[in-house]
Amino acid sequence: MTKSTHGFSTRAIHDGQPADPLTGAVNVPIYLSSTYQQEEIGKNKGHEYARVTNPTRDALEANLASLEGGTSAHVFGSGMAAIMAMVTMFRSGDHVICGENVYGGTARLFNYIVVNYGIEFTYVDTSDTEAVRRAITPRTKLVHIETPTNPIMTLTDIRAVADICHGNGVELSVDNTFMSPYFQRPIELGADIVMHSTTKFLNGHSDGLGGVLVGTKPKHNEDFAFVQKCTGGILSPFESWLVLRGVKTLAVRMRQHDESGRKIAAYLAQHKKVKKVHYPGLPDHPQHDLAKKQMSGFGSMISFETGSLEKANMLLKSARICTLGESLGGVETLISHPATMTHAAVRTEERARLGITDGLVRLSVGIEDVDDLLADLDQALAKL
């Protein structure tokens, strides 16, 4: 695809979404047809069957490829379906390096399903670039990282790891869900593949599941389209339209998420009942300088230590505006308990090693009035 020279917000609103030629509608229609009339044998208007292509889905894929700076994008029924599609590139005997503190569902997929096909996984602290270098073997095909990590907010130097990967003939994939392409564009830093759970910031309204893989090579386009066709784990036309709707406001939403996130992190950092705050925007974050270098904002994801499961539970029960629930990236503020929710599949001793304690609470700061959020946290913390 031809790369646009327009600014981010303009591309978010327009790329892949020309006005409908039939009616002039400025929004891409939701094409619910499962099949398409063909003009004659071997001749159609670009579509044959909805599992293979769909006009609404095509528009979303063009839009997301533009925002991440990739050459193609392919959307799937969930973020986990996107991860699974990515690992179908590999064969028995191949080796994948994965960040040690990725989303629990990613490690569960790798450890309990994908290993059964003869693919080997090594988990390393990818914030230590030398650890990544040491883990590479002649069979290594991919390094997969999240940055910042969920929920400890540890960063990986994308450019440094990309250089190591490419020097060894290995590809780098980056889960960019936490930052969105508005604040972080891994492909510009050397990544080969970027994935998102579109459920989160891209959609932004907590009303649809989805995932995307953005590629940079013709082989990515061919492989991921083939997986869509063969496995059928595609994003529906309606949910594709929901993400297109959400992406139009991504820039303004992310700016508000970031502004409020900074204020709440600063508030938590000085609160006497909060033991520790994990947020890259705080000057005392160990990778604050790297955050300023590879991200254009710090976002809305914060985790903080209350000290015990009892205190964490009291805080979660006492919140009134902050909603206790899984997921992140919506317009509403969500508060969660990683040890029993997002990372429940991770072994207890491994969670402890990674710093995912029973007292750790995660915040996805929404776009409500920040003073209301601060007041809600203040009254909840007062009960600890």
C-alpha positions as CSV (number, residue, x, y, z in Angstrom):
1,M,0.0,0.0,0.0
2,T,1.1,3.6,-0.6
3,K,2.1,5.4,2.6
4,S,0.1,8.6,3.3
5,T,2.0,11.8,4.1
6,H,-0.9,13.2,6.2
7,G,-0.8,13.6,10.0
8,F,-1.9,10.9,12.4
9,S,-5.4,12.2,13.1
10,T,-6.1,12.7,9.4
11,R,-5.0,9.2,8.6
12,A,-7.1,7.8,11.4
13,I,-10.2,9.4,10.1
14,H,-9.7,9.0,6.3
15,D,-7.2,6.2,5.3
16,G,-9.0,3.2,3.9
17,Q,-12.3,5.0,4.2
18,P,-13.2,7.0,1.1
19,A,-16.8,8.2,0.8
20,D,-19.1,5.4,-0.4
21,P,-19.3,5.8,-4.2
22,L,-22.9,4.6,-4.4
23,T,-24.5,6.9,-1.8
24,G,-21.7,9.4,-0.7
25,A,-21.9,8.0,2.9
26,V,-18.8,9.2,4.8
27,N,-18.7,6.1,7.0
28,V,-17.8,2.7,5.5
29,P,-21.0,0.6,5.4
30,I,-21.4,-2.6,7.3
31,Y,-21.4,-5.2,4.6
32,L,-23.2,-8.2,6.1
33,S,-23.2,-10.3,2.9
34,S,-21.6,-13.7,3.3
35,T,-21.3,-14.1,-0.5
36,Y,-21.0,-11.9,-3.6
37,Q,-22.5,-12.0,-7.1
38,Q,-19.9,-12.9,-9.7
39,E,-20.1,-11.5,-13.2
40,E,-18.8,-14.6,-14.9
41,I,-16.5,-17.5,-14.2
42,G,-13.3,-16.1,-12.7
43,K,-14.6,-12.5,-12.7
44,N,-15.9,-10.6,-9.7
45,K,-15.8,-7.2,-8.2
46,G,-13.0,-8.0,-5.7
47,H,-14.9,-10.2,-3.3
48,E,-16.1,-13.8,-3.5
49,Y,-16.8,-15.0,0.1
50,A,-16.8,-13.2,3.4
51,R,-14.3,-15.5,5.1
52,V,-11.7,-14.4,2.6
53,T,-12.5,-10.7,2.2
54,N,-15.1,-8.2,3.3
55,P,-15.3,-4.6,2.3
56,T,-15.7,-3.3,5.9
57,R,-12.9,-5.5,7.1
58,D,-10.7,-4.4,4.1
59,A,-11.2,-0.7,5.1
60,L,-10.2,-1.4,8.7
61,E,-7.1,-3.3,7.6
62,A,-6.0,-0.5,5.3
63,N,-6.5,2.0,8.1
64,L,-4.5,0.1,10.7
65,A,-1.7,-0.6,8.4
66,S,-1.4,3.1,7.7
67,L,-1.5,4.0,11.4
68,E,1.3,1.6,12.3
69,G,3.4,2.3,9.2
70,G,3.1,-1.3,7.9
71,T,2.5,-2.7,4.4
72,S,-0.4,-4.8,5.4
73,A,-2.8,-5.6,8.3
74,H,-5.0,-8.5,9.0
75,V,-7.7,-8.5,11.7
76,F,-8.9,-11.5,13.7
77,G,-11.7,-12.3,16.1
78,S,-9.6,-11.5,19.2
79,G,-6.1,-10.5,20.3
80,M,-5.4,-14.2,21.1
81,A,-6.5,-15.2,17.6
82,A,-4.0,-12.7,16.2
83,I,-1.2,-14.2,18.3
84,M,-2.2,-17.7,17.2
85,A,-2.2,-16.6,13.5
86,M,1.3,-15.2,14.0
87,V,2.8,-18.5,15.3
88,T,1.3,-20.5,12.5
89,M,4.3,-19.2,10.5
90,F,6.5,-21.6,12.4
91,R,7.2,-25.4,12.1
92,S,8.2,-28.2,14.5
93,G,11.7,-27.5,15.7
94,D,11.5,-23.7,15.5
95,H,12.4,-21.6,18.5
96,V,10.6,-18.5,19.7
97,I,11.9,-16.0,22.4
98,C,9.2,-14.4,24.4
99,G,9.2,-11.7,27.0
100,E,8.9,-13.2,30.5
101,N,6.2,-10.8,31.6
102,V,3.7,-10.8,28.7
103,Y,-0.1,-11.1,29.0
104,G,-0.9,-14.3,30.8
105,G,-3.1,-15.5,28.0
106,T,-0.2,-15.3,25.6
107,A,2.0,-17.5,27.8
108,R,-0.9,-19.9,28.3
109,L,-1.4,-20.3,24.6
110,F,2.3,-20.9,24.0
111,N,2.8,-23.2,27.0
112,Y,-0.3,-25.4,26.8
113,I,-1.2,-25.5,23.1
114,V,1.6,-24.3,20.7
115,V,4.3,-26.4,22.4
116,N,2.4,-29.5,21.4
117,Y,3.3,-28.8,17.8
118,G,7.0,-29.0,18.5
119,I,7.7,-25.3,18.8
120,E,10.1,-24.3,21.6
121,F,9.7,-21.2,23.7
122,T,12.3,-19.4,25.9
123,Y,11.2,-16.7,28.2
124,V,13.6,-13.9,29.0
125,D,13.7,-10.4,30.5
126,T,13.7,-8.5,27.2
127,S,14.5,-5.2,29.0
128,D,18.0,-6.8,29.2
129,T,19.1,-6.8,25.6
130,E,22.1,-9.0,26.3
131,A,19.7,-11.7,27.7
132,V,17.9,-11.6,24.3
133,R,21.2,-12.0,22.5
134,R,22.2,-14.9,24.6
135,A,18.9,-16.7,24.1
136,I,19.1,-16.7,20.3
137,T,19.9,-20.0,18.8
138,P,20.3,-21.1,15.1
139,R,16.6,-22.3,15.3
140,T,15.3,-19.0,16.6
141,K,12.7,-17.5,14.2
142,L,11.0,-14.8,16.3
143,V,11.4,-12.6,19.4
144,H,8.0,-11.5,20.7
145,I,7.9,-8.6,23.2
146,E,5.4,-6.4,25.0
147,T,6.5,-2.9,25.9
148,P,5.4,-1.7,28.4
149,T,4.7,-5.0,30.0
150,N,1.4,-5.9,31.6
151,P,1.1,-5.1,34.5
152,I,4.5,-4.1,35.8
153,M,5.1,-1.5,33.1
154,T,8.7,-2.6,32.3
155,L,10.0,-1.3,29.0
156,T,12.1,-3.0,26.3
157,D,14.3,-1.0,24.0
158,I,12.7,-1.8,20.7
159,R,15.4,-0.5,18.4
160,A,18.2,-2.3,20.4
161,V,16.3,-5.6,20.3
162,A,15.4,-5.2,16.6
163,D,19.1,-4.7,15.8
164,I,20.0,-7.9,17.7
165,C,17.3,-9.8,15.9
166,H,18.2,-8.6,12.4
167,G,21.8,-9.3,13.0
168,N,20.9,-12.9,13.6
169,G,18.3,-13.3,10.9
170,V,15.4,-13.3,13.4
171,E,12.1,-11.3,13.2
172,L,10.8,-9.1,16.0
173,S,7.1,-8.8,16.9
174,V,5.8,-6.2,19.3
175,D,2.5,-6.2,21.2
176,N,1.7,-2.5,21.1
177,T,-1.7,-2.8,22.8
178,F,-0.9,-0.6,25.8
179,M,0.5,2.4,23.9
180,S,-1.5,2.3,20.6
181,P,0.2,3.6,17.4
182,Y,-0.5,7.2,18.6
183,F,2.1,7.0,21.3
184,Q,4.4,4.2,20.0
185,R,5.2,3.0,16.5
186,P,7.4,-0.1,16.7
187,I,7.9,-0.5,13.0
188,E,9.7,2.9,12.9
189,L,12.0,1.4,15.5
190,G,12.8,-1.7,13.5
191,A,10.0,-4.2,14.4
192,D,8.9,-6.6,11.7
193,I,5.4,-7.3,13.0
194,V,3.1,-5.3,15.4
195,M,0.1,-6.8,17.0
196,H,-2.8,-5.4,19.1
197,S,-5.8,-6.5,20.9
198,T,-8.1,-4.1,19.0
199,T,-10.5,-4.7,21.9
200,K,-8.5,-2.1,23.9
201,F,-7.5,1.4,22.9
202,L,-8.1,1.0,19.1
203,N,-11.8,0.3,19.7
204,G,-11.9,2.4,22.8
205,H,-15.5,1.8,23.9
206,S,-15.4,-1.7,25.5
207,D,-17.9,-3.1,23.0
208,G,-16.1,-5.4,20.7
209,L,-13.4,-8.1,20.7
210,G,-10.7,-8.1,18.0
211,G,-7.0,-8.4,17.2
212,V,-4.7,-7.3,14.4
213,L,-1.3,-8.2,12.9
214,V,0.4,-5.5,11.0
215,G,3.2,-6.8,8.8
216,T,6.1,-5.2,6.9
217,K,6.9,-7.9,4.3
218,P,5.1,-9.5,1.3
219,K,5.4,-12.8,3.1
220,H,3.5,-11.4,6.1
221,N,0.6,-10.3,3.8
222,E,0.5,-13.7,2.2
223,D,0.8,-15.8,5.4
224,F,-1.7,-13.9,7.4
225,A,-4.3,-13.7,4.6
226,F,-3.9,-17.5,4.1
227,V,-4.5,-18.1,7.9
228,Q,-7.6,-16.0,7.7
229,K,-8.8,-18.0,4.8
230,C,-7.9,-21.4,6.2
231,T,-8.9,-21.0,9.8
232,G,-11.7,-18.5,9.5
233,G,-10.8,-16.7,12.8
234,I,-11.7,-13.3,11.2
235,L,-13.2,-10.1,12.6
236,S,-16.9,-9.7,11.7
237,P,-18.1,-6.8,9.6
238,F,-19.9,-5.2,12.5
239,E,-16.9,-5.4,14.8
240,S,-14.7,-4.1,12.0
241,W,-17.0,-1.2,11.8
242,L,-16.8,-0.7,15.6
243,V,-13.0,-0.4,15.4
244,L,-13.2,2.0,12.5
245,R,-15.6,4.1,14.6
246,G,-13.2,4.0,17.5
247,V,-10.0,4.8,15.6
248,K,-11.5,8.0,14.4
249,T,-11.2,9.5,17.9
250,L,-8.0,7.6,18.9
251,A,-5.8,10.7,18.9
252,V,-8.1,12.8,21.1
253,R,-8.8,9.9,23.4
254,M,-5.1,9.0,23.8
255,R,-4.3,12.6,24.7
256,Q,-6.9,12.6,27.4
257,H,-5.9,9.2,28.7
258,D,-2.3,10.4,28.9
259,E,-3.1,13.7,30.6
260,S,-5.2,12.0,33.3
261,G,-2.8,9.1,33.6
262,R,0.0,11.4,34.5
263,K,-2.0,13.2,37.2
264,I,-3.3,10.0,38.8
265,A,0.2,8.4,38.8
266,A,1.6,11.5,40.5
267,Y,-1.2,11.4,43.1
268,L,-0.7,7.7,43.8
269,A,3.1,8.2,44.0
270,Q,2.8,10.6,47.0
271,H,-0.1,8.7,48.8
272,K,1.1,7.3,52.1
273,K,-1.0,4.1,51.7
274,V,0.5,3.2,48.3
275,K,3.7,1.3,48.5
276,K,4.9,1.6,44.9
277,V,3.7,2.9,41.6
278,H,4.6,1.5,38.2
279,Y,4.2,4.2,35.5
280,P,6.8,5.1,32.9
281,G,5.9,8.8,33.1
282,L,7.2,9.1,36.7
283,P,10.7,10.4,36.9
284,D,11.7,7.6,39.3
285,H,10.6,4.9,36.9
286,P,13.9,3.0,36.1
287,Q,13.3,3.4,32.4
288,H,11.8,6.9,32.3
289,D,14.5,8.1,29.8
290,L,13.8,5.2,27.5
291,A,10.1,5.9,27.7
292,K,10.7,9.5,26.6
293,K,12.9,8.3,23.8
294,Q,10.7,5.6,22.2
295,M,7.2,6.8,23.2
296,S,5.6,10.2,22.5
297,G,3.4,9.9,25.6
298,F,3.1,7.7,28.7
299,G,-0.5,6.6,28.4
300,S,-3.1,5.6,31.0
301,M,-1.9,2.2,32.3
302,I,-0.8,2.3,35.9
303,S,-0.2,-0.4,38.5
304,F,0.4,0.1,42.2
305,E,1.1,-1.8,45.3
306,T,-1.4,-1.8,48.2
307,G,0.5,-4.3,50.4
308,S,-1.8,-7.2,50.6
309,L,-4.7,-9.1,49.0
310,E,-7.0,-7.9,51.8
311,K,-6.2,-4.2,51.1
312,A,-6.4,-4.7,47.3
313,N,-9.8,-6.3,47.7
314,M,-11.0,-3.5,49.9
315,L,-9.9,-0.9,47.4
316,L,-11.5,-2.7,44.5
317,K,-14.8,-3.1,46.4
318,S,-14.8,0.6,47.5
319,A,-14.3,2.2,44.2
320,R,-17.4,3.8,42.8
321,I,-16.5,5.4,39.5
322,C,-13.5,3.2,38.7
323,T,-15.2,0.0,37.5
324,L,-13.9,-3.4,38.7
325,G,-13.4,-5.5,35.5
326,E,-11.1,-7.2,33.1
327,S,-9.7,-5.4,30.0
328,L,-8.4,-1.9,29.5
329,G,-8.3,0.9,27.0
330,G,-12.0,2.0,27.1
331,V,-13.4,5.4,27.8
332,E,-14.3,4.3,31.3
333,T,-11.7,3.8,34.0
334,L,-11.2,0.1,34.8
335,I,-9.6,-1.2,37.9
336,S,-8.4,-4.8,38.2
337,H,-6.4,-7.3,40.2
338,P,-3.8,-8.9,38.0
339,A,-2.9,-11.9,40.2
340,T,-6.5,-13.3,40.1
341,M,-7.6,-11.8,36.8
342,T,-5.3,-11.2,33.8
343,H,-2.4,-13.3,35.2
344,A,-4.3,-16.1,37.1
345,A,-2.9,-18.6,34.6
346,V,0.7,-17.8,35.7
347,R,2.1,-20.0,38.4
348,T,2.2,-18.4,41.9
349,E,5.9,-18.6,42.2
350,E,6.4,-17.0,38.8
351,R,4.0,-14.2,39.6
352,A,6.0,-13.5,42.7
353,R,9.3,-13.4,40.8
354,L,7.8,-11.0,38.3
355,G,6.5,-8.7,41.0
356,I,2.8,-9.5,40.4
357,T,1.9,-9.6,44.1
358,D,-1.5,-10.2,45.7
359,G,-1.5,-6.6,46.6
360,L,-0.9,-5.2,43.1
361,V,-3.8,-3.3,41.5
362,R,-3.9,-2.2,37.9
363,L,-5.7,0.9,36.6
364,S,-6.7,1.7,33.0
365,V,-7.4,5.4,33.4
366,G,-10.4,6.5,31.3
367,I,-11.5,9.9,30.0
368,E,-13.9,10.9,32.8
369,D,-13.2,14.2,34.6
370,V,-9.9,13.5,36.3
371,D,-11.0,15.3,39.5
372,D,-13.8,12.7,39.9
373,L,-11.4,9.9,39.4
374,L,-9.0,11.3,42.0
375,A,-11.8,11.8,44.5
376,D,-12.9,8.2,43.9
377,L,-9.4,6.8,44.5
378,D,-9.0,9.0,47.5
379,Q,-12.1,7.7,49.3
380,A,-11.3,4.1,48.4
381,L,-7.7,4.4,49.7
382,A,-9.0,6.0,52.9
383,K,-10.6,2.7,53.8
384,L,-7.4,0.7,53.7
